[in-house]
């Protein structure tokens, strides 16, 4: 029977394979990442036109390490989006 354990006692919780548990955990993490994406985005303004996305990413990553704001090894900034610049109204 599916609801009885190896000793013949009624099981209170269904048996879940390790692979199924890992898959469920990964799906939960992906869902959480999607829900919190806007919260994790940092919008920076007043950046000169000479700043490249790579230099901006490196700059913020260095500051995060310097000020001990990182919790794990690796870069904190993964992607820098550079929207089309609005021409100056002069």
Backbone as a chain_set.jsonl record, in Angstrom:
{"seq": "XXXXXXXXXXXXXXXXXXXXXXXXXXXXXXXXXXXXXXXXXXXXXXXXXXXXXXXXXXXXXXXXXXXXXXXXXXXXXXXXXXXXXXXXXX", "coords": {"N": [[0.837, -1.181, 0.0], [0.372, 2.289, -0.569], [0.308, 4.127, 1.508], [1.581, 3.082, 3.703], [4.422, 2.467, 5.686], [7.715, 0.847, 5.656], [7.642, -0.758, 7.937], [5.017, -1.442, 8.2], [3.444, 0.414, 9.391], [1.122, 3.109, 9.358], [1.875, 5.72, 7.228], [2.61, 9.123, 7.846], [3.425, 11.175, 6.227], [3.915, 11.743, 2.769], [6.332, 9.937, 0.831], [9.061, 11.454, -0.638], [11.139, 11.612, -3.382], [14.688, 12.323, -3.45], [15.501, 13.676, -5.806], [13.094, 14.764, -6.753], [12.504, 16.469, -4.643], [14.647, 18.25, -4.822], [14.201, 19.372, -7.347], [11.747, 20.627, -6.896], [12.571, 22.502, -4.998], [14.346, 24.062, -6.529], [12.593, 25.111, -8.436], [11.012, 26.67, -6.779], [12.901, 28.578, -5.937], [13.446, 29.821, -8.408], [10.958, 30.944, -8.968], [10.746, 32.738, -6.833], [12.88, 34.424, -7.463], [11.95, 35.598, -9.821], [9.763, 37.002, -8.825], [10.955, 38.865, -7.158], [12.533, 40.425, -8.76], [12.298, 43.148, -9.636], [12.737, 44.439, -7.234], [15.367, 43.872, -6.768], [16.719, 45.295, -8.699], [18.806, 47.991, -9.6], [18.661, 51.31, -10.311], [20.537, 53.699, -11.888], [21.227, 57.054, -12.252], [22.24, 60.134, -13.918], [24.698, 59.64, -15.122], [27.701, 60.071, -16.856], [28.047, 60.34, -20.45], [30.368, 59.145, -21.279], [30.809, 56.936, -19.736], [31.056, 53.515, -19.83], [29.043, 50.506, -19.978], [30.511, 48.349, -18.924], [32.52, 49.59, -17.371], [30.933, 50.875, -15.463], [29.728, 48.672, -14.22], [32.027, 47.379, -13.137], [32.891, 49.397, -11.403], [30.766, 49.615, -9.499], [30.793, 46.997, -8.473], [33.367, 46.972, -7.263], [32.988, 48.899, -5.259], [31.012, 47.649, -3.715], [32.428, 45.47, -2.655], [34.467, 46.833, -1.282], [33.035, 48.243, 0.697], [32.052, 46.169, 2.142], [29.562, 44.954, 1.47], [28.805, 42.655, 0.274], [27.703, 39.262, 0.271], [28.568, 36.866, -0.618], [31.12, 35.216, -2.558], [32.149, 36.544, -5.754], [30.783, 38.561, -8.45], [28.574, 41.261, -7.717], [26.996, 42.818, -9.366], [25.429, 41.783, -12.192], [24.488, 42.413, -14.708], [24.401, 45.224, -16.831], [22.168, 47.432, -17.99], [21.857, 49.537, -20.709], [19.973, 51.929, -21.621], [18.668, 53.606, -24.547], [20.088, 56.767, -25.024], [18.758, 59.923, -24.15], [18.712, 62.705, -26.162], [20.452, 65.747, -25.369], [18.687, 68.642, -24.473], [19.414, 71.41, -25.756]], "CA": [[0.0, 0.0, 0.0], [1.164, 3.511, -0.708], [0.318, 4.932, 2.73], [2.153, 2.285, 4.779], [5.878, 2.445, 5.574], [8.333, -0.473, 5.597], [7.265, -1.524, 9.137], [3.591, -1.697, 8.194], [2.751, 1.494, 10.074], [0.573, 4.118, 8.455], [2.801, 6.837, 7.052], [1.925, 10.403, 7.982], [3.853, 12.079, 5.16], [4.3, 11.006, 1.572], [7.766, 9.817, 0.588], [9.455, 12.246, -1.797], [12.503, 11.277, -3.788], [15.598, 13.474, -3.375], [15.477, 14.421, -7.068], [11.856, 15.543, -6.79], [12.626, 17.542, -3.653], [15.584, 19.233, -5.362], [13.514, 20.058, -8.439], [10.748, 21.519, -6.295], [13.305, 23.607, -4.384], [14.853, 24.932, -7.59], [11.449, 25.825, -9.004], [10.617, 27.688, -5.804], [13.9, 29.644, -6.016], [13.231, 30.55, -9.658], [9.737, 31.732, -8.807], [11.073, 33.838, -5.93], [13.743, 35.343, -8.205], [11.098, 36.361, -10.733], [8.905, 37.907, -8.057], [11.74, 39.914, -6.504], [13.466, 41.016, -9.718], [12.241, 44.611, -9.594], [13.301, 44.881, -5.97], [16.807, 43.692, -6.833], [17.287, 46.143, -9.743], [19.297, 49.29, -9.153], [18.647, 52.266, -11.413], [21.516, 54.757, -11.626], [21.083, 58.175, -13.177], [23.256, 61.171, -13.931], [25.952, 59.004, -15.506], [28.172, 60.728, -18.077], [28.002, 59.531, -21.663], [31.635, 58.444, -21.479], [30.83, 55.728, -18.912], [30.596, 52.304, -20.52], [28.397, 49.569, -19.049], [31.531, 47.542, -18.253], [33.167, 50.412, -16.332], [29.945, 51.087, -14.408], [29.611, 47.392, -13.503], [33.247, 47.191, -12.353], [32.895, 50.413, -10.351], [29.816, 49.245, -8.436], [31.297, 45.777, -7.845], [34.479, 47.343, -6.378], [32.44, 49.582, -4.082], [30.313, 46.654, -2.892], [33.446, 44.713, -1.921], [35.151, 47.758, -0.376], [32.156, 48.586, 1.825], [31.62, 44.893, 2.733], [28.127, 44.783, 1.239], [28.594, 41.395, -0.433], [27.54, 38.134, 1.185], [29.134, 35.674, -1.236], [32.124, 35.573, -3.555], [31.638, 36.797, -7.104], [30.292, 39.908, -8.729], [27.208, 41.586, -7.295], [26.306, 43.319, -10.553], [25.528, 40.785, -13.243], [24.147, 42.977, -16.004], [24.155, 46.661, -16.868], [21.349, 47.79, -19.144], [22.161, 50.9, -21.132], [18.905, 52.333, -22.534], [19.027, 54.676, -25.487], [20.243, 58.053, -24.351], [17.905, 61.013, -24.62], [19.6, 63.822, -26.54], [20.36, 66.945, -24.525], [17.856, 69.726, -25.023], [20.197, 72.636, -25.613]], "C": [[0.88, 1.241, 0.0], [1.26, 4.311, 0.574], [0.867, 4.172, 3.933], [3.664, 2.249, 4.583], [6.4, 1.014, 5.61], [7.966, -1.349, 6.788], [5.782, -1.844, 9.193], [2.791, -0.639, 8.921], [2.25, 2.506, 9.055], [1.508, 5.318, 8.413], [2.033, 8.148, 7.118], [2.276, 11.37, 6.866], [4.24, 11.253, 3.94], [5.821, 10.994, 1.408], [8.082, 10.557, -0.706], [10.89, 11.903, -2.13], [13.392, 12.509, -3.68], [15.596, 14.315, -4.652], [14.235, 15.293, -7.169], [11.913, 16.707, -5.812], [13.551, 18.641, -4.169], [14.934, 20.036, -6.482], [12.489, 21.044, -7.896], [11.432, 22.73, -5.653], [13.826, 24.586, -5.415], [13.726, 25.738, -8.233], [10.978, 26.934, -8.068], [11.603, 28.863, -5.827], [13.73, 30.476, -7.282], [12.006, 31.445, -9.563], [9.998, 32.946, -7.915], [11.934, 34.876, -6.641], [12.925, 36.195, -9.162], [10.247, 37.382, -9.987], [9.682, 39.074, -7.46], [12.668, 40.646, -7.464], [13.472, 42.544, -9.658], [12.86, 45.154, -8.318], [14.828, 44.821, -6.02], [17.474, 44.559, -7.892], [17.681, 47.487, -9.146], [19.356, 50.198, -10.372], [19.547, 53.431, -11.043], [21.344, 55.829, -12.686], [22.262, 59.119, -13.085], [24.644, 60.6, -14.212], [26.423, 59.663, -16.796], [28.161, 59.77, -19.267], [29.278, 58.759, -21.932], [31.73, 57.161, -20.668], [30.279, 54.557, -19.706], [29.899, 51.391, -19.512], [29.415, 48.729, -18.271], [32.198, 48.321, -17.116], [32.211, 50.656, -15.167], [29.79, 49.823, -13.566], [30.826, 47.17, -12.602], [33.303, 48.154, -11.171], [31.99, 50.002, -9.188], [30.28, 47.97, -7.733], [32.433, 46.077, -6.876], [33.975, 48.026, -5.114], [31.717, 48.61, -3.152], [31.303, 45.853, -2.059], [34.108, 45.609, -0.879], [34.326, 48.036, 0.878], [31.566, 47.356, 2.508], [30.112, 44.694, 2.644], [27.812, 43.51, 0.467], [28.514, 40.263, 0.578], [28.143, 36.854, 0.641], [30.198, 36.1, -2.234], [31.497, 35.758, -4.929], [31.113, 38.21, -7.225], [28.854, 40.082, -8.255], [26.381, 42.054, -8.474], [26.521, 42.318, -11.676], [25.31, 41.371, -14.622], [23.918, 44.471, -15.855], [23.383, 46.946, -18.142], [21.618, 49.249, -19.464], [21.071, 51.328, -22.119], [19.384, 53.438, -23.468], [19.054, 56.0, -24.762], [19.314, 59.088, -24.994], [18.814, 62.168, -24.975], [19.366, 65.031, -25.637], [19.53, 68.009, -25.221], [18.615, 71.039, -24.8], [19.697, 73.713, -26.538]], "O": [[1.998, 1.226, 0.514], [2.19, 5.101, 0.733], [0.639, 4.58, 5.072], [4.146, 2.033, 3.472], [5.613, 0.068, 5.595], [7.975, -2.574, 6.665], [5.33, -2.465, 10.155], [1.576, -0.775, 9.058], [2.878, 2.728, 8.02], [1.882, 5.861, 9.453], [0.956, 8.284, 6.536], [1.51, 12.291, 6.582], [4.829, 10.181, 4.074], [6.503, 11.939, 1.805], [7.455, 10.321, -1.738], [11.757, 11.906, -1.256], [12.902, 13.632, -3.807], [15.68, 15.541, -4.581], [14.312, 16.436, -7.621], [11.431, 17.8, -6.109], [13.276, 19.826, -3.979], [15.105, 21.253, -6.552], [12.38, 22.167, -8.387], [10.933, 23.852, -5.75], [13.762, 25.798, -5.214], [13.898, 26.919, -8.537], [10.59, 28.011, -8.52], [11.186, 30.019, -5.745], [13.854, 31.7, -7.241], [12.026, 32.583, -10.033], [9.53, 34.047, -8.203], [11.744, 36.077, -6.446], [13.182, 37.391, -9.3], [10.039, 38.496, -10.468], [9.127, 40.157, -7.275], [13.515, 41.42, -7.019], [14.538, 43.16, -9.631], [13.451, 46.234, -8.333], [15.503, 45.631, -5.384], [18.702, 44.561, -7.978], [16.98, 48.041, -8.299], [20.03, 49.884, -11.353], [19.35, 54.076, -10.013], [21.32, 55.535, -13.881], [23.168, 58.927, -12.274], [25.635, 61.023, -13.617], [25.641, 59.804, -17.736], [28.253, 58.553, -19.107], [29.278, 57.818, -22.725], [32.645, 56.368, -20.889], [29.152, 54.613, -20.2], [30.147, 51.498, -18.311], [29.205, 48.43, -17.095], [32.415, 47.782, -16.031], [32.631, 50.645, -14.01], [29.727, 49.896, -12.338], [30.674, 46.812, -11.434], [33.71, 47.776, -10.073], [32.405, 50.039, -8.029], [30.17, 47.873, -6.511], [32.476, 45.509, -5.785], [34.476, 47.763, -4.021], [31.805, 48.739, -1.931], [31.05, 45.585, -0.884], [34.292, 45.202, 0.268], [34.859, 48.061, 1.988], [30.682, 47.48, 3.356], [29.466, 44.313, 3.62], [26.672, 43.307, 0.048], [29.175, 40.297, 1.616], [28.225, 35.856, 1.357], [30.177, 37.235, -2.709], [30.442, 35.196, -5.224], [31.011, 38.95, -6.246], [28.029, 39.177, -8.375], [25.198, 41.727, -8.577], [27.655, 42.038, -12.063], [25.877, 40.887, -15.602], [23.318, 44.928, -14.881], [23.886, 46.728, -19.244], [21.605, 50.098, -18.573], [21.218, 51.119, -23.323], [20.38, 54.111, -23.201], [18.156, 56.317, -23.982], [19.122, 59.113, -26.209], [19.626, 62.576, -24.145], [18.246, 65.3, -25.202], [19.67, 68.236, -26.423], [18.459, 71.688, -23.766], [20.24, 74.817, -26.551]]}, "num_chains": 1, "name": "protein.A"}
